[in-house]
Amino acid sequence: MLKGRATAQGTAAYAGRFATLPGNYRETIGVAISSIGLGTYLGEPDAATDAAYAGAIRAALAGGINLLDTAVNYRFQRSERVIGATLAELAASGAIRREEIVVATKGGYITFDGAFPPDPRAWFEEHFIRPGIVGADDLVEGSHCLTPRWLEAMIAMSRANLGLETIDIYYLHNPEAQLAAVGRDEFNRRIRAAFELLEAKVADRQIGVYGAATWNGFRVAPNDRGYLSLLELTRLAEEVGGQNHRFRMIQLPYNLAMADAFTARNQRLPDGAMGNTLAAADALGIAVCASASLLQGQLTRGLPPLLNDAFDGFDSDAQRALQFVRSTPGVSVALAGMSSPAHVADNLGVARRPLAPFDRLMRLFKRAG
Ligand SMILES: NC(=O)c1ccc[n+]([C@@H]2O[C@H](COP(=O)([O-])OP(=O)(O)OC[C@H]3O[C@@H](n4cnc5c(N)ncnc54)[C@H](OP(=O)(O)O)[C@@H]3O)[C@@H](O)[C@H]2O)c1
């Protein structure tokens, strides 16, 4: 197991090695994180995809990307395992130090072990129900669980897969998945219990900070059944962890086609006014990581010509799409799923450029509107 975690000093030293990427690193959750992070969601659960991700991770860490994002269920634990194996290899060779790299993972969804089992129900029964990790009533939609007992088991599984003593960022994975089934009061009770467990894991140094990685929750209207209020979540964290609680980062999709984090004024701010999710996060001291920056690859080809004008001088649609996300004020990191070293190289081309000025982004919204 690699000891320690990302530190201010370690990440600053890492950033200092990339003089060709000025402005690429932002102070986020107390460490320097690259404006683009590598995601590991997509791809088949097979050895060829593992090898592809290993190559992309090596290229990313060597090229200036120091945030890796995963989840215990991605590719049935294989994404976590390939991150763990690659970090161990690079740390052993001296190419990286643990303190330089920020690793984020998530728990909430049921996961299998490397492959889809022939009888998933029996497999789940044997591995999770019989040992008492999950009670039959704990599951929502047969696939999602947020009980402290489950999260404790998932954190242990992720630390083993990643080979890390401390996971830098631990997200509850799509917590809003529970809302349709359990209603808001019970949901808040479950989140509170989850946060209690996560605060204890912070104290134990098993995780650094925690948060919520979401799909719809922060994008929909307050009257939507799956709506998440960042202010309410933060209040729950404060009840459990006091003013120094470690609920410090959220993740939500944000890209040229899904700009709700910026355009939807669906969050109550601490002063009582309504604002967008980015403004709420800023007011509450919570960092924002954008997921699906390329709309799962769909924004990498055939963008309308007006985007060529808005982001002139870029080589590819993927670069333009990433530049939009990472330049939006309030976004700390733009995640791009990358299992190809060629895509890592292309996306690092963005990190070499200055951020797009705010008025240029605003012109884009006006033109699109
Ligand atoms: N609810 C959640 O918590 C949630 C939901 C979605 C995503 N996420 C996180 O966000 C990360 C990013 O989202 P995503 O992976 O779903 O989608 P994405 O980043 O929008 O797109 C990834 C796809 O784009 C391709 N790509 C990357 N760079 C490219 C380039 N320069 N040119 C052409 N194609 C390129 C990748 O191909 P290759 O693989 O071949 O490089 C992959 O197929 C995920 O990996 C995950 O870590 C979290």
PDBQT file of the ligand as one rigid body, heavy atoms in Angstrom, charges set to zero:
ROOT
HETATM    1  N1  LIG A 401     -22.217  10.446 -11.844  1.00  0.00    +0.000 N 
HETATM    2  C1  LIG A 401     -20.909  10.403 -11.865  1.00  0.00    +0.000 C 
HETATM    3  O1  LIG A 401     -20.290  10.330 -10.846  1.00  0.00    +0.000 OA
HETATM    4  C2  LIG A 401     -20.175  10.449 -13.189  1.00  0.00    +0.000 A 
HETATM    5  C3  LIG A 401     -20.883  10.331 -14.366  1.00  0.00    +0.000 A 
HETATM    6  C4  LIG A 401     -20.181  10.386 -15.566  1.00  0.00    +0.000 A 
HETATM    7  C5  LIG A 401     -18.798  10.561 -15.545  1.00  0.00    +0.000 A 
HETATM    8  N2  LIG A 401     -18.126  10.645 -14.372  1.00  0.00    +0.000 N 
HETATM    9  C6  LIG A 401     -16.649  10.814 -14.338  1.00  0.00    +0.000 C 
HETATM   10  O2  LIG A 401     -16.288  11.765 -15.347  1.00  0.00    +0.000 OA
HETATM   11  C7  LIG A 401     -15.332  11.161 -16.224  1.00  0.00    +0.000 C 
HETATM   12  C8  LIG A 401     -15.470  11.754 -17.615  1.00  0.00    +0.000 C 
HETATM   13  O3  LIG A 401     -16.735  11.395 -18.179  1.00  0.00    +0.000 OA
HETATM   14  P1  LIG A 401     -16.901  10.220 -19.257  1.00  0.00    +0.000 P 
HETATM   15  O4  LIG A 401     -15.680   9.374 -19.281  1.00  0.00    +0.000 OA
HETATM   16  O5  LIG A 401     -18.186   9.568 -19.008  1.00  0.00    +0.000 OA
HETATM   17  O6  LIG A 401     -17.065  11.009 -20.612  1.00  0.00    +0.000 OA
HETATM   18  P2  LIG A 401     -16.193  12.147 -21.361  1.00  0.00    +0.000 P 
HETATM   19  O7  LIG A 401     -15.008  12.513 -20.595  1.00  0.00    +0.000 OA
HETATM   20  O8  LIG A 401     -17.150  13.216 -21.709  1.00  0.00    +0.000 OA
HETATM   21  O9  LIG A 401     -15.773  11.390 -22.707  1.00  0.00    +0.000 OA
HETATM   22  C9  LIG A 401     -14.899  10.295 -22.686  1.00  0.00    +0.000 C 
HETATM   23  C10 LIG A 401     -14.774   9.777 -24.115  1.00  0.00    +0.000 C 
HETATM   24  O10 LIG A 401     -14.132  10.768 -24.921  1.00  0.00    +0.000 OA
HETATM   25  C11 LIG A 401     -13.020  10.184 -25.602  1.00  0.00    +0.000 C 
HETATM   26  N3  LIG A 401     -11.958  11.209 -25.718  1.00  0.00    +0.000 N 
HETATM   27  C12 LIG A 401     -11.202  11.755 -24.725  1.00  0.00    +0.000 A 
HETATM   28  N4  LIG A 401     -10.357  12.663 -25.228  1.00  0.00    +0.000 NA
HETATM   29  C13 LIG A 401     -10.557  12.685 -26.565  1.00  0.00    +0.000 A 
HETATM   30  C14 LIG A 401      -9.956  13.411 -27.630  1.00  0.00    +0.000 A 
HETATM   31  N5  LIG A 401      -8.995  14.314 -27.430  1.00  0.00    +0.000 N 
HETATM   32  N6  LIG A 401     -10.413  13.166 -28.905  1.00  0.00    +0.000 NA
HETATM   33  C15 LIG A 401     -11.393  12.249 -29.128  1.00  0.00    +0.000 A 
HETATM   34  N7  LIG A 401     -11.990  11.547 -28.161  1.00  0.00    +0.000 NA
HETATM   35  C16 LIG A 401     -11.573  11.767 -26.882  1.00  0.00    +0.000 A 
HETATM   36  C17 LIG A 401     -12.592   9.005 -24.761  1.00  0.00    +0.000 C 
HETATM   37  O11 LIG A 401     -11.946   8.053 -25.566  1.00  0.00    +0.000 OA
HETATM   38  P3  LIG A 401     -10.752   7.086 -25.043  1.00  0.00    +0.000 P 
HETATM   39  O12 LIG A 401     -11.255   6.378 -23.829  1.00  0.00    +0.000 OA
HETATM   40  O13 LIG A 401     -10.529   6.190 -26.221  1.00  0.00    +0.000 OA
HETATM   41  O14 LIG A 401      -9.545   7.934 -24.741  1.00  0.00    +0.000 OA
HETATM   42  C18 LIG A 401     -13.937   8.506 -24.220  1.00  0.00    +0.000 C 
HETATM   43  O15 LIG A 401     -14.569   7.672 -25.149  1.00  0.00    +0.000 OA
HETATM   44  C19 LIG A 401     -15.665   9.664 -16.137  1.00  0.00    +0.000 C 
HETATM   45  O16 LIG A 401     -14.622   8.881 -16.668  1.00  0.00    +0.000 OA
HETATM   46  C20 LIG A 401     -15.889   9.522 -14.660  1.00  0.00    +0.000 C 
HETATM   47  O17 LIG A 401     -14.633   9.471 -14.015  1.00  0.00    +0.000 OA
HETATM   48  C21 LIG A 401     -18.801  10.607 -13.183  1.00  0.00    +0.000 A 
ENDROOT
TORSDOF 0
